[in-house]
Amino acid sequence: MTAPLHDTTAEMEPTAPVDPAVAADAKKVEGRSLKQIAWRRLKQDRVALAGGLTIVFLVLVAIFAPVIVSLLGHPPTEFHQDQLEELTNLPKGDLGGVSGDFLFGVEPNTGRDIFSRVVYGARISLLVAVLAAVVAVVLGTLFGIIAGYFGGWVDSVISRAMDLLLSFPQLLFIISLVSVLPDDLLGLTGSGVRVAVLIGVIGFFGWPYVGRIVRGQTLSLREREYVEAARSLGGGRRHILFRELLPNLVAPITVYATLMIPTNILTEAALSFLGAGVRPPTASWGGMMRDALGMYEHDPMFMVFPGLAIFVTVLAFNLFGDGLRDALDPKGSR
């Protein structure tokens, strides 16, 4: 005779019911978008953040230049002969006349406030560099994506046009063009004419660099599955170009734009140094370097401050551009 089986169900303690929604939330893995991943990488790059903060500071200085000069300096075109020696026309005192009233000293021969001219020079450099980069990015993106997507004779024509512009002597062309410009053009006068010409010419000769990058990326992206899916669902060319391809080109375009701006700043400074930039007395970092060329032995600070402004600005954009490129790299570490 076998013993009866022991009923264990009666001894089991009742368990609380499990909510399916809670269990699903416990197993859910929080995803991150590409923007979140890029921002996390960028925050970890302190050098790039320092460059970005410097850029923000320079932009604010350029925007609020009149306010800054009214508080800490003097009008950039105002002469201060009382700050110069009578016989030599050199700044009084040491370090080029640096004092509490003139933070960076004064210019030899004219007595203009160097601090005010450096602050106002940021306006010219950033205005020309940023707007020229915008022109280059718009044209380069448009022609590059068209050449890469359509291919064939369209690609050949646009590619040969890019090769032609890349081989053209940009600097000599701008110098020749500026020398024959009228004083009044399309409602602009004086330095406004030259600023507009610099923006247009630098941007026009800069778009092939962006166009080559966009074309190469488009050649790769147009064979992806999502493009084929959009085409099979009846998506037109405009939809594929601007809804499917263009959003995936934002990252390389943004990175190259940040690296193009410092090149444009150096180009504008070089043209102003050669006398083909903005006209005096409009303040420009390159023009200040030209005026200081013959005064370096007598007043070295006249060259140091505009040169340092160019160096810091270009370095900040390069550091931020490198960090942004690493942050947007899809193959980088998470």
DAWOUR-V376853 format. One line per field, one symbol per residue. burial: + if it has 9 or more other C-alpha atoms within 8 Angstrom, else -. A space follows every 50 residues. Layout:
# DAWOUR-V376853
burial: ???
This chain:
# DAWOUR-V376853
burial: ----------------------+-------------+++-++--+-++++ ++-++--++-++--+--+++--++++-+-+--+++---++++--++++-- -+++++++-+++++++++++++++++-++++++++++++++++++++++- +--+++-++--++-+--------++--+-----+----+++++++-++++ ++++++++-++++++++++-++----++-++---+---++++++++--+- -++-++++++++++++-++++++-+++++---++++++++-+--++--++ +++-+++-++--+++++++++++++++-------
